[in-house]
């Protein structure tokens, strides 16, 4: 069920080749949710760093994924995190404020040590949360996550919307890449003006093409006796004690790091 779209790889291709794909999907989903909730709730920079490093170890060393490919997946969220962190770390004022400031006309751009520390903690915590969810999707096929959510009694409408949205993302990307290749073959990107024209044409046509693709997608489902339920063939995967023990030790060590950092008053622990 893994596939490649054009010149890029779908996420489920990584999950298909992961060495961790044989672990019970419901267990992986619950474990990821527990780790995610604890990382957010404990709000400790050392716990967040531990979670990030552990997820890297799980995906690369245990899952068999290339380290460069794993880190490259942080490029997209990294841009959002940087933009958000700038808004948190910096402030504007008409008066001289903060520990560090820069005067621009009548305005002061300022920051403080407390703001910098808070931003650093937030950035590391966000990266940890992203790495937790990334490790889940890089080791679990999408249909397994959907079935796991269905088994956990999540509303059927939400589960099916998740599947359709996930699939349509790749349909839209594939449509865009086909249009882009078509424009490039007609020298549609030879200069800035033609590039803007090509981009405008693609933007105006992508909606029409996506609606046609959606109609074809629904017709294909009806041809396969679609009755309102999206069902997937899934292998039964046993839950082993060693998996439970590994997650238990991971969670236990999270609490250990949190308690030790507070007791010994590590820098940035509060």
Order of alpha helices (4+ residues) and beta strands (2+ residues): beta-beta-alpha-alpha-alpha-alpha-alpha-beta-beta-beta-alpha-alpha-alpha-alpha-alpha
